[in-house]
């Protein structure tokens, strides 16, 4: 028998420029997630309290598999958590995840305000 070749090593991650390090965090990921209209609507609904998938399907008019896929992404990002309630699973919003994204956006706005008239030479 011929032995399989060992797997090739994974390529090294590209170095991050120092000025880009501060742009890379979980908060922009939350902002990107909320850019989707259905995910934003789901988060808006959950702000009023925990809901199960059937509530979210009814409130959004979206198909159940679509809602479930969006909930999975929101759960993986830490924006929502699951909470068993009887024979149903409810989804609850994690306010701290939204607060972190809001603070990130507020910091960007403050930086932009501070540099409104700062033109870089061409």
Protein Blocks (a to p, Z undefined) as FASTA:
>chain_A
ZZddddddddddddddfklmmmgcfklmmmmmmmpmklmmmmmmmmnoccdfklmmmmno
pafklmmmmmmmmmmnopaccddehjbccddddfklmmmmmmmmmmmmmmmmmmmmmccd
ZZ
